[in-house]
Amino acid sequence: MNPAQKALWFIESHLADELTLDEIAGVAGISRFHMVRAFAAATGLSVMRYVRARRLSEAARALAGGAPDILTLALDADYGSHEAFTRAFRDHFGVTPEAVRSSTCLDKLTLQEAIVMDSTPIDNLQAPRFETGKPLLVAGLGERYNWESGGPAIPGLWQRFHQSVAHIPGRIGKVAYGVCCNADDAGNFDYIAGVEVSDFSDLPSEFSRVRIPEQRYAVFTHSDHVSTIRRTINTIWNHWLPASGLKAADAPNFERYDENFDPLTGNGGLEIWIPVRE
């Protein structure tokens, strides 16, 4: 099983137990950083957000079935009090636990079902080349996302980037970069659609910036349409990297779009740069 599958199995087998990101990553045999990336690449969800959504969904089922003791459900879902559980439940579903118990109905709730993973990797992943990337200053448009929101929203960020790229001062070359950085354990991350610049001194405030240090990378070629990039990223993080004998370095990873890429059609291919260490 790949890391995301191991994590899903462990979560579903221990949903009523206290779960931490360190414990889930340890079961999968990888680092916290790798776990966050691999799980999100495979499922589109952050690890602990999936845990919370699954627990609240199971609590909702119990409430609709007439569970009498909300505090017991709260403790089983790893909330320390009735109040904390009620707040989280209402934030997630838009109704209170008491309302669900009274209605005995789940029809209006969006429940998080257990994910059954398809472990089949893409069959045409080319072996990467290895490069020591030079330090880069990248400036462009950036937003903070989570793994649920990033997939649908990032294409729109690129569209806005292409409308504003002419106003980025000090641009070097024609290459564009999609940089993922500043990720946290909850699955939030900064994504910057940008270009290399000579310095940040004249950069207008509306643009985001990121310094990419010198770093060793495994560089993969994604030749298919850009819309299929997630399957390639999933294969890299959940199949190639665990089998490679390397570890993911805690550094920005990015897509590199050269002049062959057509942002209008999404064709032309791109490169995926994954920071690695021995």
C-alpha positions in Angstrom: 0.0 0.0 0.0 1.1 3.5 -0.7 1.4 6.2 2.1 -2.1 7.6 1.5 -3.6 4.1 1.6 -1.8 3.3 4.8 -3.0 6.6 6.4 -6.6 5.9 5.3 -6.5 2.4 6.7 -5.1 3.6 10.0 -7.6 6.5 10.3 -10.6 4.3 9.6 -9.3 1.6 12.0 -8.7 4.1 14.8 -11.3 6.7 14.2 -12.5 6.6 17.8 -8.9 6.9 19.2 -6.8 9.9 19.6 -5.0 10.5 16.3 -2.1 12.8 15.6 -0.4 13.7 12.3 2.9 12.3 13.8 1.2 9.0 14.5 -0.4 8.7 11.1 2.9 9.6 9.3 4.7 7.1 11.5 2.4 4.3 10.5 3.0 5.2 6.9 6.7 5.3 7.5 7.2 8.8 6.2 7.8 12.3 7.6 5.0 14.7 8.6 5.8 16.9 5.6 5.7 14.0 3.2 2.4 12.7 4.7 0.6 16.1 4.3 1.7 16.3 0.6 1.1 12.6 -0.2 -2.4 12.4 1.4 -3.5 15.7 -0.2 -2.2 14.7 -3.7 -4.1 11.4 -3.4 -7.4 12.6 -1.9 -7.6 16.4 -2.3 -8.0 16.7 1.5 -5.7 17.5 4.3 -5.1 14.6 6.8 -6.6 16.1 9.9 -9.4 17.8 8.2 -10.4 14.4 6.8 -10.2 12.9 10.3 -12.5 15.7 11.7 -15.0 15.3 8.8 -15.2 11.6 9.2 -15.7 11.8 13.0 -18.4 14.4 12.7 -20.1 12.4 9.9 -20.2 9.3 12.1 -21.5 11.4 15.0 -24.2 12.8 12.7 -25.3 9.2 11.9 -25.4 8.3 15.5 -27.5 11.4 16.3 -29.9 10.7 13.5 -30.3 7.3 15.0 -31.3 8.8 18.3 -28.1 8.7 20.3 -29.1 10.0 23.7 -25.8 11.3 25.1 -24.2 14.1 23.0 -21.3 14.4 25.5 -20.3 10.8 24.8 -20.3 11.5 21.1 -18.3 14.6 21.7 -15.6 12.6 23.6 -15.6 9.8 21.0 -15.0 12.4 18.3 -12.0 13.8 20.3 -13.7 17.0 21.5 -13.2 17.9 25.2 -16.6 19.3 25.9 -20.2 19.4 24.7 -19.7 23.0 23.7 -16.6 22.4 21.6 -18.3 19.6 19.8 -21.5 21.6 19.1 -19.4 24.5 17.8 -17.4 22.2 15.4 -20.6 20.3 14.3 -22.5 23.5 13.6 -19.5 25.0 11.7 -19.2 21.8 9.6 -22.9 21.1 8.9 -24.6 24.4 9.5 -27.0 22.8 12.1 -26.7 21.8 15.7 -26.4 18.2 17.0 -29.7 18.6 18.7 -31.4 19.6 15.5 -30.1 16.5 13.7 -31.2 14.2 16.6 -34.7 15.8 16.6 -35.1 15.5 12.8 -33.6 11.9 12.6 -32.7 12.9 9.1 -29.4 13.2 7.3 -30.7 14.2 3.9 -29.5 17.8 4.1 -26.1 17.0 5.5 -23.0 16.5 3.3 -21.3 13.6 5.0 -17.7 12.6 4.5 -17.7 9.0 3.5 -14.7 6.8 4.0 -12.4 7.1 0.9 -11.6 3.9 -0.9 -8.3 4.5 -2.6 -7.5 3.5 -6.2 -3.8 2.5 -5.9 -3.2 2.3 -9.6 -0.4 4.7 -10.5 0.0 6.2 -14.0 1.8 3.7 -16.1 3.9 6.2 -18.1 5.7 8.1 -15.4 9.2 8.8 -16.8 12.2 8.5 -14.5 13.2 11.9 -13.2 16.5 13.7 -13.8 18.2 15.2 -10.8 19.3 18.8 -10.6 20.6 21.2 -8.0 18.4 24.1 -8.6 19.9 27.6 -8.3 18.5 30.1 -5.9 15.4 31.8 -7.3 13.4 34.9 -6.5 9.8 34.4 -7.7 7.2 37.1 -7.8 3.6 36.9 -8.9 0.1 36.4 -7.6 -0.4 34.3 -4.5 -3.1 33.0 -2.3 -3.3 30.7 0.7 -5.3 27.6 0.1 -6.1 24.2 1.6 -6.2 21.0 -0.3 -10.0 21.1 -0.7 -10.1 24.7 -2.1 -6.8 24.7 -4.0 -7.7 22.3 -6.8 -10.7 24.3 -8.1 -9.2 27.8 -7.3 -5.6 27.6 -8.7 -6.6 27.7 -12.4 -8.4 31.0 -11.7 -5.2 32.3 -10.0 -3.2 31.5 -13.2 -5.8 33.3 -15.3 -5.4 36.4 -13.2 -1.6 36.0 -13.3 -1.5 36.0 -17.1 -3.5 39.3 -17.1 -1.0 40.9 -14.7 2.4 39.4 -15.5 3.3 42.4 -17.7 3.3 44.6 -14.6 5.8 42.5 -12.6 9.1 44.5 -12.6 12.5 42.9 -13.1 11.3 39.8 -14.8 14.1 37.4 -15.9 13.3 35.0 -18.9 10.1 33.6 -20.1 9.6 30.7 -17.7 6.6 30.7 -15.3 6.6 28.9 -11.9 3.8 27.5 -9.8 5.3 27.5 -6.3 3.8 25.6 -3.4 5.3 26.7 -0.1 4.7 27.5 3.6 2.6 24.4 4.1 1.3 23.6 7.6 0.1 20.4 9.2 -3.5 21.3 8.6 -3.0 21.2 4.9 -2.9 24.9 4.3 -0.3 26.2 1.9 0.7 29.3 -0.2 0.6 28.9 -3.9 2.3 31.5 -6.1 1.9 31.8 -9.8 4.9 33.8 -10.8 8.1 34.5 -12.7 11.7 34.8 -11.8 12.8 38.4 -10.9 16.1 40.1 -10.3 15.0 41.5 -6.9 12.0 42.4 -4.8 12.9 46.1 -4.2 10.5 47.6 -6.7 7.8 44.9 -6.5 4.3 46.5 -6.0 2.5 45.4 -2.9 -0.2 43.5 -4.8 2.3 40.9 -5.8 3.5 38.0 -3.6 7.1 36.8 -3.4 9.0 33.7 -2.4 12.7 32.9 -2.2 13.6 29.4 -3.4 17.0 28.4 -2.0 19.5 26.2 -3.7 18.2 22.7 -3.4 18.5 19.3 -5.0 15.4 18.3 -6.9 13.9 15.3 -8.7 12.6 16.8 -11.9 9.6 15.0 -13.6 8.2 15.8 -17.1 4.4 16.0 -17.3 3.7 15.8 -21.0 -0.1 15.4 -20.9 -2.7 18.1 -20.6 -2.3 20.2 -17.5 -5.7 19.1 -16.2 -4.2 15.6 -15.5 -1.3 17.0 -13.4 -2.8 15.8 -10.1 -2.6 12.1 -11.1 1.1 12.6 -11.9 1.7 14.4 -8.6 -0.1 11.6 -6.8 2.1 9.0 -8.4 5.2 10.9 -7.6 4.4 11.3 -3.9 2.7 8.0 -3.2 4.7 5.6 -5.5 7.9 7.0 -6.8 9.2 8.8 -3.7 8.6 5.9 -1.2 10.4 3.5 -3.6 13.2 5.8 -4.4 15.2 5.6 -1.2 15.1 9.4 -0.9 13.2 11.6 1.5 11.1 14.7 0.7 13.0 17.9 1.7 11.1 20.5 3.6 11.4 23.1 0.9 9.2 24.7 -1.8 8.2 22.4 -4.7 7.0 23.9 -7.9 5.8 23.4 -11.5 8.0 24.9 -14.2 6.2 26.1 -17.4 8.6 27.0 -20.3 7.8 28.6 -23.7 6.4 25.3 -25.0 3.5 25.4 -22.6 0.4 27.1 -24.0 -1.6 28.7 -21.2 -4.6 29.1 -23.5 -5.0 25.4 -24.3 -3.2 23.8 -21.4 -1.0 21.8 -23.8 2.7 21.7 -24.2 3.8 20.0 -21.0 5.6 21.2 -17.9 8.0 20.0 -15.3 7.4 19.1 -11.6 10.3 19.8 -9.3 10.2 17.9 -6.0 12.8 18.8 -3.4 14.6 15.6 -2.1 17.4 14.6 0.3 19.2 11.4 1.1 
